[in-house]
Amino acid sequence: MADSTAITANSIPAPAAENHGIWGFSRAQFGALGVMLAVLAIGPFLLYPVFLMKLLCFALFACAFNLLIGYVGLLSFGHAAYFGMGGYLAGHAAKVWGLTPELAIITGGVTAALLGAVAGWVAIRRQGIYFAMITLALAQMIYFLCVQLPFTGGEDGIQAIPRGSLFGVVPLDRDLTLYWVVAGIFLLGFLMIHRIIHSPYGMVLKSIRENEPRAISLGYRTDDYKLLAFILSAGLAGVAGATKSIVFGIATLTDVHWSMSGEVVLMTLVGGLGTVFGPVVGAAVIVTMQNYLAELGAWVTVIQGVIFVICVLAFRRGIVGEIGNWLKVKL
Amino acid sequence: MEDIFGIPAPLLFGQLLLGLINGAFYAMMSLGLAVIFGLLNIINFTHGAQFMMGAFAAWMLLEWAGLNYWWALLLVPIIIGFTGVVLERLMISRLYKLDHLYGLLLTFGLGLIIEGVFRNQFGSSGLPYRIPPELQGAWDLGFMFLPIYRGWVVIAALILCLATWLLIEKTRLGAYLRAATENAPLVQAFGVNVPRMVTLTYGFGVALAAIGGVLAAPIYSVNPQMGTNLIIVVFAVVVIGGMGSILGSIITGFGLGIVEGLTKVFYPEASATVIFVIMAIVLLARPAGLFGRA
C-alpha cells in the first residue's frame, strides 16, 4: 500500500540487533559525533561566534522538527509557532520579569511545550496531509495572536532583551562566553533527542511511522505516543527560539511567521529526513546561504524554493542521507 | 437608522457582504483544492501563487496588451491553467508513487519560487486594477448600498461553483473523474486515458484559482502576497469541510466567509482567528470534517 510508506528516506526498519556501539551511537555515528564536537570546539576561533550561535539555534530547531517528521512520520508545517513563542516568552521573562537567562530559556521551552500540548491534541486527530494543514492553520492563528497581544510588541517585537548572567553569576556579555552556553544547550537538546529515539518509547514511535494500524493492533495507544512526541518537539523548538532571542536580544514576528515553518522543513529536507545529523548539516547549509545571499533580497526566497524542488525531485535522501548511503552506514 | 442586535443595519449588511465576498474566494479555492486532491492525492500548495498569478495576468493583459477585464476573465484561466498543465507534466507527475507529503513540499517550493519572482519584478506594494466601467457604481437596495462589482463577484463565484458541481456530478466526463478518484487502475482498464485526465484535472483546478485571481484583482490590490495569506485560511476551510464533497466545499466556503464577516461586527479582535478556532472545534467534535467521510 503506497499510502503507508513513510516519508523518510531510510524507512527500512533497522534490524533489531542494531549495532549499539557507544552510548547508543553506531560506530559511524560516533565518528560523526566526534567531528561535530571538534567543529563545535574549534568553530568560534575561526568563525564569528554570533553567526555560529544563530546556526546552533536553528540546528536545534531542525533537530526538534526532525523528531516528528523523521521518527514519527508527522509533517508539522507550523513549527515556527513554538520556535517564535519560545523566543517571545524568553524575551519577556528576561526583560520584564528580570529572570536569569537559563530560567528565561526554560520559560520559553515550557511555554512552547504547553502550546504544543494544546495544538498537538487537536492536530493528531488527522494524519498525513491533513496533519500538515492543521498544524499550519494553528500556527497561523498563533501568528495572529502574536500580532495582537500587547506583550509581544506587535510589529516592533520585544527589543533590547538583556543577556544577563548565567545562574546570576557568569555574565554573558562576551560573545565567546555565550557561545559555550549556546553550544551546551544545543548538545543537551541533541543528545536528548538521540536518547528519546533510542529508548523503548522511540521504538514505538518508529513503529507508528512504519505502520500505525499495526501498532494500534499491538495494543499501543498511538495517539498518546504521538502527542508526547509533539510536545517534546514543540518544547525543544521553543528552547531553540528562546536561546535565539537571548543571543540576539530581540524577538520578532519573523520567527512565528509561516515562512519560518517552511525554512525548518527545508533545513531538515536538505540535511536528510530521519537522519541524526542531517538537520544539523541542513541548518548549517541554509543559514550560511542566507548569510551570504542576504543582499539578494527576494531572490533568497526563489533560491529556497528551487532547493525545495530539487530536493523533492532528485535528492530525497538529503546530504547526510546521501553520504550515509554512499558509505553504507546509517548517520 | 434601524439597529439589529444593537448594530446599525448598514454596518451589519456591509460586513455580511464582505464576508460573502471572502466566502466566494474561500469556496472557489477550496473547490479547486478538493478537485485536485480527489484525483492527484496532492495538496496543491501552489494554489495561492496561482491565484496571485491570475490577478497579475489580468493586470498584465490590461497594461501591456490593452485587453480589458472581460478578455482577462476568458484568457487568464486558459493561460494559467496551461502553466498548471506544464507543471503537472514536468514535475508533479513524478511524485505519484511517493508519500503524499512530498507533493505538499514540492508545491510549497514552487509557490516560494513564483512568489519570489513576482516580488522581484513588481515589488510588494501592490498594483491597482480598475473596476471595469460596466460594473462601476452601486445599487440602492433600500437597506444598504451594494457596489455592483461586489455583487457581481458573489454571483460569478456562485455560478462557477455550481457549474463545477454540475460538471462533476452530472456529466459523463464528471462520472469518469469520480470513478478515477475511487479506483484509477480500473478506469484505465476500461480504456480511459487516466494520466491525461489527471493532467487536465490539475489544469482545471489551477484555472479555477486563476479566475479567482481575476475576480479579486479589482477588489484587493494586485500584490505578490495576496495568494499565500489566502491559501492558509483556505487550508483551514478545507479541514473544516472535509475534501470528500464538492457541494460541501462550496457551502463551507461561503458559510465561513459569512461567519468571519459577522465576527468583524460583533467581536472584531477575533476576526482574524475565528476560522482557525472553528477548525479546532470541528476537529474535536468531528475529525473527518463537516462533509468528510471518515
Interface residues (C-beta under 8 A of the other chain):
Chain A: A2 D3 T5 A6 I7 L75 F77 V122 A123 R125 R126 G128 I129 Y130 A132 M133 I134 L136 A137 L138 Q140 M141 F144 L145 V147 Q148 W258 G262 V265 L269 G297 A298 W299 V300 T301 V302 Q304 G305 V306 I307 F308 V309 C311 V312 L313 R316
Chain B: F37 I43 M91 R94 L95 K97 L98 D99 H100 L101 Y102 L104 L105 L106 F108 G109 L110 G111 L112 I113 I114 E115 G116 V117 R119 N120 T228 I232 V233 F235 A236 V238 V239 E269 A272 T273 F276 V277 M279 A280 L283 L284 P287
